[in-house]
Each structure stands twice: as structure tokens, then as C-alpha cells.
Amino acid sequence: MAEPTPAPATVAEAILRRRGDEHEGLRFEGRSWTWDQVVGEMAARAAVLAGLRRPGPFHVAVLMENTAEYVFCMGGCALAGATVVGVNSTRRGAELARDISHTDC
């Protein structure tokens, strides 16, 4: 009997295990993506984030609706090794700027 596959150690590892999986992975507003396509979208965001990385903490501010793009962005952050910082959509002006600055985004 084969040994069970160990649980992934990171979110990125869990995502990467879905590469090549042609089962439906995400459905949003009448559109669907296979797991392989979801991983591809996440990897594309990770590549952009990696290109934007600067020295110091790798924090990425996220201020968006709960959409497919949100899922791709969150996965992209995991694949790029970034920490997601949720930005409060009710904040404006100086408060919003302070929140972003305070979290080294």
C-alpha cells in the first residue's frame, strides 16, 4: 500500500500541487477555470509581484472586491512569498496612507 501524501507545509505548496489538474477549480459569475488555469493565473501575478519586490518586508496591500481576481492575487502572493495586508475599504486619504505606510506595503 502506498504511503499517503504528506500535507503541504505552505499555502504555496498546496497551490502548486494543483498544477496539471483539469478539474474545475474556480467558478465566478458564469465563468470557470480548471485548477491548472487557476494556478497559471496565480503564477502570473506572482511573477509581477516578484518584479516589484524591494528590500525589506515583502508585504502586499490588497484592496479589492471578492472576485476571481482576488483569488488569483491571494494565490500570487503566496507563490511569491509575500504577506497579504488587507486594506480597509472604508478608509480614505491620510488614514489610508498611514495604514499602508505602517504595514510596509
N, C-alpha and C positions, 0 to 999 in steps of 0.2 A: 504494500500500500504506500502511495506517495505521501511524502510529508506535506502538511498544509503550508501554503504560502504565508510567511510571517506578515503581520500587519505593517502597513507603511509607517515609517518613522516620521515622515513630514507630509504636509499637505502637497508639496511639490511631487513627492514620490507617488502619492495616491493619484495625482493627476496624470503623471507620466505612465502609469500602469494602464491607462485607458487608450494610449496610442494604438491605432490599428483596430480598435473596437468599432464595428459598424452598426451597433445597436443605437437606437435613439438615446441621446444624452441630454438634450435640452429642447424644450418646446416653449415658444413665446409668441403670442399674438399671431397664431396661424402659421408660424414658421417653425421648422425643426432642424436640428443639427445632430449628426451622429457624434458619438463620443470622440471619434478621431477628429472630426471637424472642430469640436469644442476645444480639444487640446491644441489644434493648429491655431485657432483664434487666440487662445491664451498665450501660446508661444510667440505669436506676432506682437502682442502687447508687451511681453517680457523683453523682446529684442529692443523695442522702442525705449522701454524703461532703462534697460542696461546702458543704452547710449546716452541717456540723460543723467546717469548716476554721477555724483560728485563726491569728494572725500567727506567722511563723517557718516552719521547715521543714515541709513537708506530708508527714509520714511516717505510714503507717497500719500498725499491728501486726496481723498475721494469724495466728491460731491456730485452725486448723480441719482437719478431715479432707479427703482428696482426694475431693470430691463435686462435683456440678454447682454448688452454691452457691460453692464455692471458685473455680471458673472465672468465675462471674458477679462475684465480689468482685475477683478479679485484674483482669478487664477494666474493672470500675468504677473501680478505682484508676488504671488507665491513662487512661481517659477524663476523670477528674477532675484529672489531673496530679499524682497522689500517688505517692510512693515506697513500695513494699511492703517491710515489715520482717517477715520470717518469725520467729515467736516459737517457741522451743524448747519442745515439749510436755513434755519431761522436767523442766523447771524448775518450782519451786514457791516460794511465799512470797517472802521477801526477795530471793532470786536472780532470780525472775521480775520482781518490781517494779523491781529495778536494771536488768535488761535493757531493759525498756520505757522507763524514765526516761532511760537512757543514750542511747537512739536517738531521743529527742524525739518519741515517738508520742503 
